[in-house]
């Protein structure tokens, strides 16, 4: 699938919005979720997305 847009997901949960984005032609590049069980479900539901299992307050961005 060719994607016109890409997105990142904060508070991604089990990936419902990311699945909807995918079906609308939007690729999710990364996701952040703190709950370990939600992350496990997310990785089962959605492949090829970098998911960060951490508290949003401790995640830092680098612009390389």
PQR file with spaces between the fields and no chain letter, atoms N, CA, C, O and H, PARSE charges and radii, in Angstrom:
ATOM       1  N    UNK     1       0.845   -1.187    0.000 -0.4000 1.5000
ATOM       2  CA   UNK     1       0.000    0.000    0.000 -0.0000 2.0000
ATOM       3  C    UNK     1       0.884    1.241    0.000  0.5500 1.7000
ATOM       4  O    UNK     1       1.825    1.335    0.787 -0.5500 1.4000
ATOM       5  N    UNK     2       0.590    2.173   -0.862 -0.4000 1.5000
ATOM       6  CA   UNK     2       1.284    3.454   -0.885 -0.0000 2.0000
ATOM       7  C    UNK     2       0.599    4.414    0.075  0.5500 1.7000
ATOM       8  O    UNK     2      -0.614    4.614    0.005 -0.5500 1.4000
ATOM       9  H    UNK     2      -0.175    2.097   -1.502  0.4000 1.0000
ATOM      10  N    UNK     3       1.379    5.004    0.969 -0.4000 1.5000
ATOM      11  CA   UNK     3       0.826    5.919    1.959 -0.0000 2.0000
ATOM      12  C    UNK     3       1.108    7.360    1.564  0.5500 1.7000
ATOM      13  O    UNK     3       2.242    7.709    1.234 -0.5500 1.4000
ATOM      14  H    UNK     3       2.364    4.842    1.026  0.4000 1.0000
ATOM      15  N    UNK     4       0.088    8.186    1.596 -0.4000 1.5000
ATOM      16  CA   UNK     4       0.257    9.609    1.328 -0.0000 2.0000
ATOM      17  C    UNK     4       0.668   10.345    2.609  0.5500 1.7000
ATOM      18  O    UNK     4       1.411   11.325    2.563 -0.5500 1.4000
ATOM      19  H    UNK     4      -0.833    7.903    1.864  0.4000 1.0000
ATOM      20  N    UNK     5       0.175    9.858    3.743 -0.4000 1.5000
ATOM      21  CA   UNK     5       0.440   10.494    5.033 -0.0000 2.0000
ATOM      22  C    UNK     5       1.018    9.477    6.003  0.5500 1.7000
ATOM      23  O    UNK     5       0.797    8.274    5.865 -0.5500 1.4000
ATOM      24  H    UNK     5      -0.429    9.062    3.780  0.4000 1.0000
ATOM      25  N    UNK     6       1.769    9.981    7.000 -0.4000 1.5000
ATOM      26  CA   UNK     6       2.231    9.154    8.104 -0.0000 2.0000
ATOM      27  C    UNK     6       1.853    9.842    9.408  0.5500 1.7000
ATOM      28  O    UNK     6       1.673   11.059    9.452 -0.5500 1.4000
ATOM      29  H    UNK     6       1.948   10.958    7.112  0.4000 1.0000
ATOM      30  N    UNK     7       1.737    9.055   10.463 -0.4000 1.5000
ATOM      31  CA   UNK     7       1.320    9.587   11.761 -0.0000 2.0000
ATOM      32  C    UNK     7       2.085    8.887   12.873  0.5500 1.7000
ATOM      33  O    UNK     7       2.654    7.813   12.679 -0.5500 1.4000
ATOM      34  H    UNK     7       1.883    8.066   10.427  0.4000 1.0000
ATOM      35  N    UNK     8       2.086    9.509   14.022 -0.4000 1.5000
ATOM      36  CA   UNK     8       2.564    8.906   15.249 -0.0000 2.0000
ATOM      37  C    UNK     8       1.383    8.818   16.206  0.5500 1.7000
ATOM      38  O    UNK     8       0.448    9.612   16.102 -0.5500 1.4000
ATOM      39  H    UNK     8       1.624   10.382   14.179  0.4000 1.0000
ATOM      40  N    UNK     9       1.409    7.873   17.130 -0.4000 1.5000
ATOM      41  CA   UNK     9       0.273    7.667   18.022 -0.0000 2.0000
ATOM      42  C    UNK     9       0.686    7.818   19.476  0.5500 1.7000
ATOM      43  O    UNK     9       1.535    7.076   19.968 -0.5500 1.4000
ATOM      44  H    UNK     9       2.169    7.229   17.214  0.4000 1.0000
ATOM      45  N    UNK    10       0.086    8.777   20.156 -0.4000 1.5000
ATOM      46  CA   UNK    10       0.271    8.932   21.602 -0.0000 2.0000
ATOM      47  C    UNK    10      -0.877    8.240   22.306  0.5500 1.7000
ATOM      48  O    UNK    10      -2.008    8.270   21.823 -0.5500 1.4000
ATOM      49  H    UNK    10      -0.604    9.380   19.756  0.4000 1.0000
ATOM      50  N    UNK    11      -0.602    7.616   23.441 -0.4000 1.5000
ATOM      51  CA   UNK    11      -1.641    6.910   24.199 -0.0000 2.0000
ATOM      52  C    UNK    11      -2.356    5.925   23.276  0.5500 1.7000
ATOM      53  O    UNK    11      -3.583    5.938   23.172 -0.5500 1.4000
ATOM      54  H    UNK    11       0.318    7.591   23.833  0.4000 1.0000
ATOM      55  N    UNK    12      -1.584    5.076   22.611 -0.4000 1.5000
ATOM      56  CA   UNK    12      -2.084    4.263   21.501 -0.0000 2.0000
ATOM      57  C    UNK    12      -2.999    3.112   21.895  0.5500 1.7000
ATOM      58  O    UNK    12      -3.713    2.577   21.046 -0.5500 1.4000
ATOM      59  H    UNK    12      -0.588    5.066   22.695  0.4000 1.0000
ATOM      60  N    UNK    13      -2.991    2.721   23.168 -0.4000 1.5000
ATOM      61  CA   UNK    13      -3.875    1.637   23.588 -0.0000 2.0000
ATOM      62  C    UNK    13      -3.606    0.366   22.808  0.5500 1.7000
ATOM      63  O    UNK    13      -2.452   -0.013   22.609 -0.5500 1.4000
ATOM      64  H    UNK    13      -2.411    3.155   23.857  0.4000 1.0000
ATOM      65  N    UNK    14      -4.671   -0.295   22.364 -0.4000 1.5000
ATOM      66  CA   UNK    14      -4.513   -1.552   21.630 -0.0000 2.0000
ATOM      67  C    UNK    14      -4.444   -1.336   20.125  0.5500 1.7000
ATOM      68  O    UNK    14      -4.365   -2.301   19.365 -0.5500 1.4000
ATOM      69  H    UNK    14      -5.609    0.013   22.526  0.4000 1.0000
ATOM      70  N    UNK    15      -4.473   -0.077   19.685 -0.4000 1.5000
ATOM      71  CA   UNK    15      -4.248    0.213   18.277 -0.0000 2.0000
ATOM      72  C    UNK    15      -5.478    0.473   17.430  0.5500 1.7000
ATOM      73  O    UNK    15      -5.382    0.449   16.203 -0.5500 1.4000
ATOM      74  H    UNK    15      -4.536    0.707   20.303  0.4000 1.0000
ATOM      75  N    UNK    16      -6.614    0.716   18.029 -0.4000 1.5000
ATOM      76  CA   UNK    16      -7.841    0.942   17.269 -0.0000 2.0000
ATOM      77  C    UNK    16      -7.748    2.105   16.292  0.5500 1.7000
ATOM      78  O    UNK    16      -8.138    1.974   15.132 -0.5500 1.4000
ATOM      79  H    UNK    16      -6.692    0.735   19.026  0.4000 1.0000
ATOM      80  N    UNK    17      -7.234    3.241   16.754 -0.4000 1.5000
ATOM      81  CA   UNK    17      -7.097    4.392   15.865 -0.0000 2.0000
ATOM      82  C    UNK    17      -6.072    4.106   14.768  0.5500 1.7000
ATOM      83  O    UNK    17      -6.259    4.505   13.618 -0.5500 1.4000
ATOM      84  H    UNK    17      -6.918    3.347   17.697  0.4000 1.0000
ATOM      85  N    UNK    18      -4.992    3.417   15.126 -0.4000 1.5000
ATOM      86  CA   UNK    18      -3.961    3.102   14.133 -0.0000 2.0000
ATOM      87  C    UNK    18      -4.508    2.189   13.043  0.5500 1.7000
ATOM      88  O    UNK    18      -4.176    2.359   11.870 -0.5500 1.4000
ATOM      89  H    UNK    18      -4.840    3.093   16.060  0.4000 1.0000
ATOM      90  N    UNK    19      -5.342    1.224   13.415 -0.4000 1.5000
ATOM      91  CA   UNK    19      -5.982    0.370   12.415 -0.0000 2.0000
ATOM      92  C    UNK    19      -6.887    1.188   11.508  0.5500 1.7000
ATOM      93  O    UNK    19      -6.916    0.976   10.296 -0.5500 1.4000
ATOM      94  H    UNK    19      -5.612    1.085   14.368  0.4000 1.0000
ATOM      95  N    UNK    20      -7.625    2.122   12.094 -0.4000 1.5000
ATOM      96  CA   UNK    20      -8.483    2.999   11.296 -0.0000 2.0000
ATOM      97  C    UNK    20      -7.672    3.873   10.358  0.5500 1.7000
ATOM      98  O    UNK    20      -8.043    4.056    9.199 -0.5500 1.4000
ATOM      99  H    UNK    20      -7.602    2.295   13.079  0.4000 1.0000
ATOM     100  N    UNK    21      -6.562    4.417   10.854 -0.4000 1.5000
ATOM     101  CA   UNK    21      -5.678    5.203   10.004 -0.0000 2.0000
ATOM     102  C    UNK    21      -5.153    4.362    8.838  0.5500 1.7000
ATOM     103  O    UNK    21      -5.137    4.813    7.693 -0.5500 1.4000
ATOM     104  H    UNK    21      -6.261    4.268   11.796  0.4000 1.0000
ATOM     105  N    UNK    22      -4.726    3.138    9.145 -0.4000 1.5000
ATOM     106  CA   UNK    22      -4.210    2.245    8.106 -0.0000 2.0000
ATOM     107  C    UNK    22      -5.259    2.019    7.018  0.5500 1.7000
ATOM     108  O    UNK    22      -4.952    2.077    5.827 -0.5500 1.4000
ATOM     109  H    UNK    22      -4.740    2.772   10.076  0.4000 1.0000
ATOM     110  N    UNK    23      -6.466    1.768    7.428 -0.4000 1.5000
ATOM     111  CA   UNK    23      -7.548    1.537    6.460 -0.0000 2.0000
ATOM     112  C    UNK    23      -7.876    2.788    5.653  0.5500 1.7000
ATOM     113  O    UNK    23      -8.428    2.703    4.556 -0.5500 1.4000
ATOM     114  H    UNK    23      -6.715    1.720    8.395  0.4000 1.0000
ATOM     115  N    UNK    24      -7.529    3.957    6.210 -0.4000 1.5000
ATOM     116  CA   UNK    24      -7.750    5.223    5.495 -0.0000 2.0000
ATOM     117  C    UNK    24      -6.523    5.637    4.680  0.5500 1.7000
ATOM     118  O    UNK    24      -6.515    6.705    4.069 -0.5500 1.4000
ATOM     119  H    UNK    24      -7.080    4.026    7.102  0.4000 1.0000
ATOM     120  N    UNK    25      -5.477    4.786    4.669 -0.4000 1.5000
ATOM     121  CA   UNK    25      -4.289    5.078    3.885 -0.0000 2.0000
ATOM     122  C    UNK    25      -3.241    5.903    4.604  0.5500 1.7000
ATOM     123  O    UNK    25      -2.397    6.530    3.963 -0.5500 1.4000
ATOM     124  H    UNK    25      -5.483    3.918    5.166  0.4000 1.0000
ATOM     125  N    UNK    26      -3.284    5.910    5.933 -0.4000 1.5000
ATOM     126  CA   UNK    26      -2.312    6.657    6.735 -0.0000 2.0000
ATOM     127  C    UNK    26      -1.445    5.654    7.500  0.5500 1.7000
ATOM     128  O    UNK    26      -1.962    4.834    8.259 -0.5500 1.4000
ATOM     129  H    UNK    26      -3.969    5.401    6.454  0.4000 1.0000
ATOM     130  N    UNK    27      -0.132    5.722    7.298 -0.4000 1.5000
ATOM     131  CA   UNK    27       0.786    4.804    7.972 -0.0000 2.0000
ATOM     132  C    UNK    27       1.171    5.349    9.340  0.5500 1.7000
ATOM     133  O    UNK    27       1.509    6.526    9.472 -0.5500 1.4000
ATOM     134  H    UNK    27       0.288    6.389    6.681  0.4000 1.0000
ATOM     135  N    UNK    28       1.119    4.503   10.347 -0.4000 1.5000
ATOM     136  CA   UNK    28       1.601    4.862   11.679 -0.0000 2.0000
ATOM     137  C    UNK    28       3.075    4.486   11.758  0.5500 1.7000
ATOM     138  O    UNK    28       3.433    3.323   11.576 -0.5500 1.4000
ATOM     139  H    UNK    28       0.845    3.547   10.240  0.4000 1.0000
ATOM     140  N    UNK    29       3.927    5.466   12.027 -0.4000 1.5000
ATOM     141  CA   UNK    29       5.367    5.225   12.108 -0.0000 2.0000
ATOM     142  C    UNK    29       5.796    4.751   13.492  0.5500 1.7000
ATOM     143  O    UNK    29       6.676    3.900   13.621 -0.5500 1.4000
ATOM     144  H    UNK    29       3.636    6.411   12.175  0.4000 1.0000
ATOM     145  N    UNK    30       5.168    5.308   14.527 -0.4000 1.5000
ATOM     146  CA   UNK    30       5.518    4.960   15.898 -0.0000 2.0000
ATOM     147  C    UNK    30       4.305    5.143   16.793  0.5500 1.7000
ATOM     148  O    UNK    30       3.355    5.848   16.450 -0.5500 1.4000
ATOM     149  H    UNK    30       4.453    6.000   14.422  0.4000 1.0000
ATOM     150  N    UNK    31       4.359    4.495   17.942 -0.4000 1.5000
ATOM     151  CA   UNK    31       3.274    4.587   18.916 -0.0000 2.0000
ATOM     152  C    UNK    31       3.879    4.538   20.316  0.5500 1.7000
ATOM     153  O    UNK    31       4.924    3.927   20.539 -0.5500 1.4000
ATOM     154  H    UNK    31       5.130    3.922   18.220  0.4000 1.0000
ATOM     155  N    UNK    32       3.197    5.195   21.249 -0.4000 1.5000
ATOM     156  CA   UNK    32       3.624    5.181   22.647 -0.0000 2.0000
ATOM     157  C    UNK    32       2.443    4.723   23.507  0.5500 1.7000
ATOM     158  O    UNK    32       1.331    5.238   23.389 -0.5500 1.4000
ATOM     159  H    UNK    32       2.348    5.691   21.067  0.4000 1.0000
ATOM     160  N    UNK    33       2.710    3.757   24.360 -0.4000 1.5000
ATOM     161  CA   UNK    33       1.694    3.257   25.289 -0.0000 2.0000
ATOM     162  C    UNK    33       2.406    2.786   26.553  0.5500 1.7000
ATOM     163  O    UNK    33       3.453    2.144   26.474 -0.5500 1.4000
ATOM     164  H    UNK    33       3.613    3.338   24.456  0.4000 1.0000
ATOM     165  N    UNK    34       1.849    3.097   27.698 -0.4000 1.5000
ATOM     166  CA   UNK    34       2.465    2.760   28.979 -0.0000 2.0000
ATOM     167  C    UNK    34       2.006    1.406   29.512  0.5500 1.7000
ATOM     168  O    UNK    34       2.772    0.733   30.200 -0.5500 1.4000
ATOM     169  H    UNK    34       0.998    3.618   27.762  0.4000 1.0000
ATOM     170  N    UNK    35       0.800    0.998   29.218 -0.4000 1.5000
ATOM     171  CA   UNK    35       0.232   -0.235   29.760 -0.0000 2.0000
ATOM     172  C    UNK    35       0.796   -1.462   29.033  0.5500 1.7000
ATOM     173  O    UNK    35       0.647   -1.596   27.819 -0.5500 1.4000
ATOM     174  H    UNK    35       0.177    1.545   28.659  0.4000 1.0000
ATOM     175  N    UNK    36       1.440   -2.349   29.787 -0.4000 1.5000
ATOM     176  CA   UNK    36       2.108   -3.500   29.180 -0.0000 2.0000
ATOM     177  C    UNK    36       1.138   -4.441   28.471  0.5500 1.7000
ATOM     178  O    UNK    36       1.498   -5.038   27.457 -0.5500 1.4000
ATOM     179  H    UNK    36       1.561   -2.240   30.774  0.4000 1.0000
ATOM     180  N    UNK    37      -0.079   -4.583   28.980 -0.4000 1.5000
ATOM     181  CA   UNK    37      -1.048   -5.476   28.352 -0.0000 2.0000
ATOM     182  C    UNK    37      -1.590   -4.873   27.056  0.5500 1.7000
ATOM     183  O    UNK    37      -1.838   -5.593   26.089 -0.5500 1.4000
ATOM     184  H    UNK    37      -0.371   -4.098   29.804  0.4000 1.0000
ATOM     185  N    UNK    38      -1.772   -3.561   27.039 -0.4000 1.5000
ATOM     186  CA   UNK    38      -2.192   -2.892   25.808 -0.0000 2.0000
ATOM     187  C    UNK    38      -1.093   -3.007   24.752  0.5500 1.7000
ATOM     188  O    UNK    38      -1.392   -3.215   23.577 -0.5500 1.4000
ATOM     189  H    UNK    38      -1.571   -2.976   27.824  0.4000 1.0000
ATOM     190  N    UNK    39       0.165   -2.875   25.149 -0.4000 1.5000
ATOM     191  CA   UNK    39       1.281   -3.001   24.215 -0.0000 2.0000
ATOM     192  C    UNK    39       1.319   -4.407   23.621  0.5500 1.7000
ATOM     193  O    UNK    39       1.549   -4.576   22.423 -0.5500 1.4000
ATOM     194  H    UNK    39       0.408   -2.706   26.104  0.4000 1.0000
ATOM     195  N    UNK    40       1.098   -5.392   24.446 -0.4000 1.5000
ATOM     196  CA   UNK    40       1.093   -6.782   23.960 -0.0000 2.0000
ATOM     197  C    UNK    40      -0.013   -6.969   22.919  0.5500 1.7000
ATOM     198  O    UNK    40       0.213   -7.590   21.880 -0.5500 1.4000
ATOM     199  H    UNK    40       0.912   -5.255   25.419  0.4000 1.0000
ATOM     200  N    UNK    41      -1.193   -6.442   23.190 -0.4000 1.5000
ATOM     201  CA   UNK    41      -2.296   -6.545   22.243 -0.0000 2.0000
ATOM     202  C    UNK    41      -2.011   -5.736   20.987  0.5500 1.7000
ATOM     203  O    UNK    41      -2.292   -6.193   19.879 -0.5500 1.4000
ATOM     204  H    UNK    41      -1.376   -5.938   24.034  0.4000 1.0000
ATOM     205  N    UNK    42      -1.457   -4.539   21.149 -0.4000 1.5000
ATOM     206  CA   UNK    42      -1.120   -3.686   20.008 -0.0000 2.0000
ATOM     207  C    UNK    42      -0.176   -4.420   19.061  0.5500 1.7000
ATOM     208  O    UNK    42      -0.411   -4.462   17.853 -0.5500 1.4000
ATOM     209  H    UNK    42      -1.229   -4.167   22.049  0.4000 1.0000
ATOM     210  N    UNK    43       0.899   -5.002   19.614 -0.4000 1.5000
ATOM     211  CA   UNK    43       1.877   -5.686   18.762 -0.0000 2.0000
ATOM     212  C    UNK    43       1.283   -6.925   18.098  0.5500 1.7000
ATOM     213  O    UNK    43       1.752   -7.344   17.040 -0.5500 1.4000
ATOM     214  H    UNK    43       1.090   -4.968   20.595  0.4000 1.0000
ATOM     215  N    UNK    44       0.263   -7.510   18.708 -0.4000 1.5000
ATOM     216  CA   UNK    44      -0.433   -8.635   18.067 -0.0000 2.0000
ATOM     217  C    UNK    44      -1.312   -8.135   16.923  0.5500 1.7000
ATOM     218  O    UNK    44      -1.371   -8.758   15.863 -0.5500 1.4000
ATOM     219  H    UNK    44      -0.118   -7.169   19.568  0.4000 1.0000
ATOM     220  N    UNK    45      -1.992   -7.012   17.139 -0.4000 1.5000
ATOM     221  CA   UNK    45      -2.916   -6.469   16.143 -0.0000 2.0000
ATOM     222  C    UNK    45      -2.220   -5.759   14.986  0.5500 1.7000
ATOM     223  O    UNK    45      -2.693   -5.820   13.851 -0.5500 1.4000
ATOM     224  H    UNK    45      -1.944   -6.506   18.000  0.4000 1.0000
ATOM     225  N    UNK    46      -1.112   -5.094   15.260 -0.4000 1.5000
ATOM     226  CA   UNK    46      -0.469   -4.230   14.271 -0.0000 2.0000
ATOM     227  C    UNK    46       0.998   -4.587   14.164  0.5500 1.7000
ATOM     228  O    UNK    46       1.718   -4.622   15.162 -0.5500 1.4000
ATOM     229  H    UNK    46      -0.729   -5.045   16.182  0.4000 1.0000
ATOM     230  N    UNK    47       1.431   -4.850   12.954 -0.4000 1.5000
ATOM     231  CA   UNK    47       2.836   -5.188   12.695 -0.0000 2.0000
ATOM     232  C    UNK    47       3.531   -3.974   12.077  0.5500 1.7000
ATOM     233  O    UNK    47       2.873   -3.059   11.581 -0.5500 1.4000
ATOM     234  H    UNK    47       0.846   -4.821   12.143  0.4000 1.0000
ATOM     235  N    UNK    48       4.831   -3.974   12.111 -0.4000 1.5000
ATOM     236  CA   UNK    48       5.660   -2.965   11.443 -0.0000 2.0000
ATOM     237  C    UNK    48       5.469   -1.549   11.970  0.5500 1.7000
ATOM     238  O    UNK    48       5.631   -0.584   11.223 -0.5500 1.4000
ATOM     239  H    UNK    48       5.365   -4.718   12.514  0.4000 1.0000
ATOM     240  N    UNK    49       5.129   -1.416   13.237 -0.4000 1.5000
ATOM     241  CA   UNK    49       5.057   -0.097   13.871 -0.0000 2.0000
ATOM     242  C    UNK    49       5.977   -0.151   15.090  0.5500 1.7000
ATOM     243  O    UNK    49       5.903   -1.080   15.894 -0.5500 1.4000
ATOM     244  H    UNK    49       4.997   -2.200   13.844  0.4000 1.0000
ATOM     245  N    UNK    50       6.833    0.844   15.214 -0.4000 1.5000
ATOM     246  CA   UNK    50       7.702    0.919   16.392 -0.0000 2.0000
ATOM     247  C    UNK    50       6.854    1.381   17.569  0.5500 1.7000
ATOM     248  O    UNK    50       6.376    2.516   17.582 -0.5500 1.4000
ATOM     249  H    UNK    50       6.892    1.598   14.561  0.4000 1.0000
ATOM     250  N    UNK    51       6.664    0.510   18.560 -0.4000 1.5000
ATOM     251  CA   UNK    51       5.884    0.889   19.741 -0.0000 2.0000
ATOM     252  C    UNK    51       6.837    1.046   20.919  0.5500 1.7000
ATOM     253  O    UNK    51       7.677    0.185   21.182 -0.5500 1.4000
ATOM     254  H    UNK    51       7.052   -0.411   18.550  0.4000 1.0000
ATOM     255  N    UNK    52       6.688    2.154   21.611 -0.4000 1.5000
ATOM     256  CA   UNK    52       7.505    2.469   22.769 -0.0000 2.0000
ATOM     257  C    UNK    52       6.655    2.229   24.004  0.5500 1.7000
ATOM     258  O    UNK    52       5.629    2.879   24.199 -0.5500 1.4000
ATOM     259  H    UNK    52       6.006    2.853   21.397  0.4000 1.0000
ATOM     260  N    UNK    53       7.086    1.294   24.833 -0.4000 1.5000
ATOM     261  CA   UNK    53       6.358    0.984   26.065 -0.0000 2.0000
ATOM     262  C    UNK    53       6.992    1.788   27.190  0.5500 1.7000
ATOM     263  O    UNK    53       7.952    1.349   27.824 -0.5500 1.4000
ATOM     264  H    UNK    53       7.920    0.765   24.674  0.4000 1.0000
ATOM     265  N    UNK    54       6.434    2.982   27.427 -0.4000 1.5000
ATOM     266  CA   UNK    54       7.018    3.875   28.425 -0.0000 2.0000
ATOM     267  C    UNK    54       6.002    4.952   28.787  0.5500 1.7000
ATOM     268  O    UNK    54       4.988    5.120   28.110 -0.5500 1.4000
ATOM     269  H    UNK    54       5.655    3.339   26.912  0.4000 1.0000
ATOM     270  N    UNK    55       6.284    5.665   29.844 -0.4000 1.5000
ATOM     271  CA   UNK    55       5.456    6.786   30.267 -0.0000 2.0000
ATOM     272  C    UNK    55       5.732    7.976   29.345  0.5500 1.7000
ATOM     273  O    UNK    55       6.891    8.311   29.100 -0.5500 1.4000
ATOM     274  H    UNK    55       7.108    5.528   30.394  0.4000 1.0000
ATOM     275  N    UNK    56       4.705    8.600   28.847 -0.4000 1.5000
ATOM     276  CA   UNK    56       4.838    9.717   27.906 -0.0000 2.0000
ATOM     277  C    UNK    56       5.697   10.844   28.483  0.5500 1.7000
ATOM     278  O    UNK    56       6.343   11.579   27.735 -0.5500 1.4000
ATOM     279  H    UNK    56       3.763    8.328   29.047  0.4000 1.0000
ATOM     280  N    UNK    57       5.704   10.978   29.801 -0.4000 1.5000
ATOM     281  CA   UNK    57       6.474   12.046   30.443 -0.0000 2.0000
ATOM     282  C    UNK    57       7.982   11.805   30.398  0.5500 1.7000
ATOM     283  O    UNK    57       8.762   12.729   30.631 -0.5500 1.4000
ATOM     284  H    UNK    57       5.179   10.382   30.408  0.4000 1.0000
ATOM     285  N    UNK    58       8.396   10.577   30.103 -0.4000 1.5000
ATOM     286  CA   UNK    58       9.827   10.263   30.092 -0.0000 2.0000
ATOM     287  C    UNK    58      10.385   10.072   28.685  0.5500 1.7000
ATOM     288  O    UNK    58      11.587    9.859   28.529 -0.5500 1.4000
ATOM     289  H    UNK    58       7.762    9.827   29.914  0.4000 1.0000
ATOM     290  N    UNK    59       9.556   10.142   27.680 -0.4000 1.5000
ATOM     291  CA   UNK    59      10.001    9.940   26.299 -0.0000 2.0000
ATOM     292  C    UNK    59      10.529   11.259   25.745  0.5500 1.7000
ATOM     293  O    UNK    59       9.888   12.302   25.871 -0.5500 1.4000
ATOM     294  H    UNK    59       8.579   10.314   27.807  0.4000 1.0000
ATOM     295  N    UNK    60      11.707   11.195   25.131 -0.4000 1.5000
ATOM     296  CA   UNK    60      12.326   12.380   24.539 -0.0000 2.0000
ATOM     297  C    UNK    60      12.522   12.153   23.046  0.5500 1.7000
ATOM     298  O    UNK    60      12.729   11.028   22.591 -0.5500 1.4000
ATOM     299  H    UNK    60      12.228   10.348   25.029  0.4000 1.0000
ATOM     300  N    UNK    61      12.453   13.234   22.306 -0.4000 1.5000
ATOM     301  CA   UNK    61      12.578   13.164   20.851 -0.0000 2.0000
ATOM     302  C    UNK    61      13.943   13.676   20.429  0.5500 1.7000
ATOM     303  O    UNK    61      14.459   14.642   20.991 -0.5500 1.4000
ATOM     304  H    UNK    61      12.285   14.148   22.675  0.4000 1.0000
ATOM     305  N    UNK    62      14.513   13.032   19.450 -0.4000 1.5000
ATOM     306  CA   UNK    62      15.778   13.467   18.885 -0.0000 2.0000
ATOM     307  C    UNK    62      15.566   13.760   17.416  0.5500 1.7000
ATOM     308  O    UNK    62      14.951   12.966   16.703 -0.5500 1.4000
ATOM     309  H    UNK    62      14.094   12.247   18.993  0.4000 1.0000
ATOM     310  N    UNK    63      16.065   14.882   16.962 -0.4000 1.5000
ATOM     311  CA   UNK    63      15.918   15.237   15.548 -0.0000 2.0000
ATOM     312  C    UNK    63      17.257   15.037   14.848  0.5500 1.7000
ATOM     313  O    UNK    63      18.039   15.975   14.697 -0.5500 1.4000
ATOM     314  H    UNK    63      16.564   15.527   17.540  0.4000 1.0000
ATOM     315  N    UNK    64      17.502   13.831   14.433 -0.4000 1.5000
ATOM     316  CA   UNK    64      18.769   13.491   13.751 -0.0000 2.0000
ATOM     317  C    UNK    64      18.634   13.705   12.276  0.5500 1.7000
ATOM     318  O    UNK    64      19.586   13.477   11.529 -0.5500 1.4000
ATOM     319  H    UNK    64      16.866   13.069   14.555  0.4000 1.0000
